[in-house]
Amino acid sequence: LHAKYLLYIVDESGAIPPAIIKTAEQGLGETLTRQGGFAKILTAGNPITTDGLLYAVAKMPSWHNIKITSDPEDPNRTPRIDIKWAQDQIDTYGRNDPWVQSYILGDFPESAINSLLSIKDVETAMDRHLTPQDYAYAQKRLGIDVARGGLDSTVIFPRQGLAAFMYTKMSKASGNEVAARVLQAKAKWGSEMEFVDDTGGFGGSVIDSLKVAGQSPIGIHFASKASNSRYFNKRSEMWLEMAEWVKRGGALPKCNQLKKELTSVQYYLRNGKLALEDKDQIKKRLGFSPDIADS
């Protein structure tokens, strides 16, 4: 846009990509070079994530910020939100709940409002130290996410109750090679169940090789029906229940890539059910497939 007088209005900017504002600022700069020109950018929205445009401009000293809150403890709170209702939400969910922080307090949450796990959740799980008596009673399991080609990796992840141990990653491995590595892990660690991602048939060769070796692996189809009707599909069910496992006291191995994968995935409501965002969306945002977290 090229004009002597220019006004950009960006509404609902909480989750809009920050790059959008650069286009507006370019137009602002061009307008101000015109003699007597006037240009302004106005953006508004709920502070629902630290990845969006609103958060980016809120941290820029050149911007004038106006915060609107319905916090019952703030004497300058807006009268447009019923104070009893606001207090009820705080009492029900707590002041640290991302939804309360965004829509009641007017603060940016530690994680996006629809993120499965916050950085704090994952770091706490990675710093958690369990003794064998905390998990020895539980079954030993292996989760195997089979690579779909390209830059994807095959990951074998061991877990026993509340304890998840360091995983093994394999690149460009055949089905027989993956099965051999699973058998090696089973013999060394004594796993009792092996779950293989068989979505789209990618894990079929691993499953067949394990069966030939006399094992009974369980193939998991991410797109299949969930056991619990509140979830959109099996993939959504496993991811959301895994997030609850982390929050309930699960211990994770320390790994920066795993942290990034777990805190980047988001969920939403789809036909009234809890659904995980598509894997292609996750890969586009991360720049790689969340193979570790999938396993």
C-alpha positions in Angstrom: 0.0 0.0 0.0 1.3 3.4 -0.9 -0.6 6.5 0.5 0.0 9.7 2.4 -2.3 8.6 5.1 -2.3 5.0 6.2 -3.9 2.9 8.9 -3.4 -0.8 9.4 -5.8 -2.7 11.7 -4.9 -6.3 12.7 -7.6 -7.9 14.8 -7.4 -11.2 16.6 -3.7 -11.1 16.4 -2.8 -13.5 19.2 -1.9 -16.3 16.9 -1.2 -14.5 13.7 2.3 -15.1 12.4 4.7 -12.3 13.4 6.0 -12.0 9.8 2.7 -10.2 9.0 3.6 -7.2 10.9 6.8 -6.7 8.9 4.6 -6.0 5.8 2.7 -3.4 7.7 5.9 -1.8 9.0 7.2 -1.5 5.5 4.2 0.4 4.4 4.5 2.6 7.5 8.1 3.5 6.7 7.2 4.4 3.1 4.3 6.6 4.2 6.3 8.5 6.8 8.9 9.5 4.1 6.1 11.4 2.3 5.9 15.0 3.4 3.1 15.5 5.9 2.3 11.8 5.9 0.6 9.9 8.8 0.7 6.2 9.4 -0.4 4.0 12.3 -0.6 0.3 13.0 -3.3 -0.9 15.5 -3.4 -4.6 16.6 -5.6 -6.2 19.2 -6.3 -9.7 20.4 -6.2 -12.2 23.3 -2.7 -13.1 24.5 -3.1 -16.8 23.7 0.5 -17.7 22.7 4.1 -16.4 22.8 4.6 -17.4 19.1 2.2 -14.9 17.6 2.2 -11.3 16.4 0.7 -9.8 19.5 3.4 -11.1 21.7 6.1 -9.9 19.3 4.9 -6.3 19.2 4.2 -6.3 23.0 7.9 -6.7 23.5 8.9 -3.9 21.1 9.7 -0.6 22.9 8.4 1.4 19.9 4.8 0.2 20.4 2.3 1.6 22.9 0.7 -1.2 24.8 -2.7 -1.2 26.5 -3.5 -4.2 28.7 -7.1 -5.1 29.5 -7.7 -7.4 32.4 -10.7 -8.8 34.3 -8.6 -9.9 37.3 -10.8 -9.5 40.4 -7.7 -8.4 42.3 -6.8 -5.5 39.9 -8.5 -2.2 40.8 -8.3 -1.1 37.1 -10.0 -4.2 35.8 -12.6 -3.9 33.0 -16.2 -3.7 34.2 -17.3 -5.5 31.1 -16.5 -8.9 32.5 -18.6 -10.1 35.5 -16.3 -10.1 38.5 -18.0 -13.2 40.1 -17.7 -15.2 36.9 -14.0 -14.2 36.6 -13.3 -15.3 40.1 -15.2 -18.6 39.6 -12.9 -19.4 36.6 -9.8 -18.7 38.7 -11.1 -20.8 41.6 -12.0 -23.7 39.2 -8.9 -23.8 37.0 -6.2 -21.8 39.0 -4.4 -18.6 38.1 -1.6 -20.5 36.3 -4.0 -22.2 33.8 -3.2 -20.9 30.3 -6.9 -20.2 29.5 -7.3 -18.2 32.7 -4.0 -16.3 32.1 -5.1 -15.3 28.6 -8.8 -14.6 28.9 -9.2 -13.6 32.5 -5.9 -12.0 33.6 -4.9 -10.7 30.2 -1.4 -12.2 30.5 0.6 -14.3 28.0 0.6 -17.9 29.2 3.7 -20.0 29.6 2.5 -22.1 26.7 0.0 -21.7 23.9 -3.6 -22.1 25.1 -4.0 -25.2 23.0 -0.5 -26.7 23.5 -0.5 -30.2 25.0 2.5 -29.4 27.3 4.3 -26.3 28.4 8.1 -26.0 28.6 7.8 -26.1 32.4 5.8 -29.4 32.2 8.5 -31.1 30.1 11.5 -29.7 31.9 10.0 -30.8 35.3 9.5 -34.3 33.8 13.1 -34.3 32.6 14.4 -33.2 36.0 12.3 -35.8 37.8 14.3 -38.5 39.6 12.5 -41.8 40.2 13.8 -44.8 42.1 13.2 -48.4 40.9 10.5 -48.9 43.5 8.5 -46.1 41.7 8.1 -48.1 38.5 9.4 -51.7 39.0 5.9 -53.0 39.5 4.9 -51.9 35.9 5.1 -53.7 32.6 8.2 -53.0 30.4 7.2 -51.7 27.0 8.8 -50.5 23.7 7.2 -47.9 21.5 8.6 -48.1 17.9 7.9 -45.3 15.4 9.0 -46.5 12.0 10.5 -44.0 9.6 8.4 -43.1 6.5 11.5 -42.3 4.4 13.3 -39.1 3.6 14.7 -37.4 6.7 12.4 -39.2 9.1 14.0 -41.6 11.7 13.0 -44.8 13.3 12.9 -44.5 17.1 12.6 -47.2 19.7 11.5 -45.8 23.1 11.5 -47.9 26.3 9.0 -47.1 29.1 8.1 -48.8 32.4 5.3 -47.2 34.3 6.2 -43.6 35.2 9.8 -44.0 33.8 10.7 -43.4 30.2 14.3 -44.2 29.4 16.7 -43.0 26.7 15.6 -44.0 23.2 17.4 -45.4 20.3 17.3 -43.6 16.9 18.0 -45.3 13.5 18.3 -43.7 10.1 17.5 -45.3 6.8 17.1 -48.7 8.4 15.3 -51.6 6.8 12.4 -53.5 8.4 14.7 -56.4 9.2 17.3 -54.1 10.8 14.8 -52.4 13.0 13.3 -55.8 14.1 16.8 -57.0 14.9 17.4 -53.9 17.1 14.1 -54.4 18.8 15.0 -58.1 19.5 18.3 -56.9 20.9 16.6 -54.4 23.2 14.0 -57.0 24.3 16.7 -59.5 25.2 18.8 -57.0 27.0 16.1 -55.1 28.9 13.3 -57.7 29.0 10.5 -55.8 27.4 7.1 -57.5 27.7 5.2 -55.7 25.0 6.3 -54.0 21.7 4.0 -51.4 20.0 4.8 -50.6 16.4 3.3 -47.7 14.5 1.7 -49.4 11.5 -0.1 -46.3 10.1 -0.1 -46.6 6.3 1.6 -49.9 6.5 5.1 -48.4 7.1 5.7 -50.6 10.1 4.4 -53.8 8.4 7.9 -55.2 7.6 9.0 -54.7 11.2 5.9 -56.4 12.5 6.3 -59.3 10.0 10.0 -59.8 10.9 9.2 -59.8 14.6 6.5 -62.4 14.1 8.9 -64.6 12.1 11.2 -64.4 15.1 8.4 -65.7 17.3 7.3 -62.4 18.9 3.9 -60.9 19.2 4.2 -57.2 18.4 1.1 -55.0 18.5 0.5 -52.8 15.4 -0.9 -49.3 16.1 -2.9 -47.4 13.5 -2.9 -43.7 14.4 -6.0 -43.1 12.3 -8.0 -45.8 13.9 -10.9 -45.3 16.3 -10.0 -44.2 19.8 -10.9 -46.4 22.8 -12.3 -43.3 24.5 -15.1 -41.5 22.6 -13.9 -38.1 23.7 -10.9 -38.3 21.3 -11.1 -37.9 17.5 -8.9 -40.9 16.7 -6.2 -43.2 18.3 -3.4 -40.8 17.6 -5.2 -38.0 19.4 -6.0 -40.3 22.3 -2.4 -41.5 22.7 -0.8 -38.0 22.6 -3.3 -36.4 25.0 -3.1 -39.3 27.5 0.7 -39.2 27.2 0.6 -35.5 28.1 -1.5 -36.3 31.2 1.1 -39.0 32.0 3.8 -36.4 32.0 1.8 -34.1 34.2 0.9 -36.9 36.7 4.6 -37.6 37.4 6.1 -39.2 34.4 9.9 -39.0 34.1 11.5 -38.2 30.7 15.1 -38.5 29.5 16.8 -35.2 29.0 16.8 -34.3 25.3 16.4 -30.9 23.7 14.8 -32.2 20.5 12.2 -34.2 22.5 11.4 -31.1 24.5 10.9 -29.1 21.3 8.7 -31.8 19.8 6.5 -32.2 22.9 5.9 -28.5 23.4 5.2 -27.7 19.8 2.2 -30.0 19.2 -1.2 -28.5 19.6 -4.8 -29.8 19.8 -8.2 -28.5 19.0 -11.9 -29.6 19.0 -13.0 -31.4 15.8 -16.6 -32.4 15.6 -16.9 -32.1 19.3 -13.9 -34.4 20.0 -10.4 -33.6 21.1 -8.1 -33.9 18.1 -4.4 -33.5 17.5 -3.2 -31.2 14.7 -2.2 -32.9 11.5 1.4 -34.3 11.3 2.1 -32.2 8.2 1.4 -29.0 10.3 3.7 -30.1 13.0 6.5 -30.9 10.5 6.0 -27.6 8.8 6.4 -25.7 12.1 9.2 -27.8 13.5 11.1 -28.4 10.3 11.2 -32.1 11.0 8.9 -35.0 12.0 8.2 -35.5 15.7 9.5 -39.1 15.6 10.8 -39.2 19.2 7.5 -38.0 20.7 5.5 -40.3 18.4 7.4 -43.3 19.7 
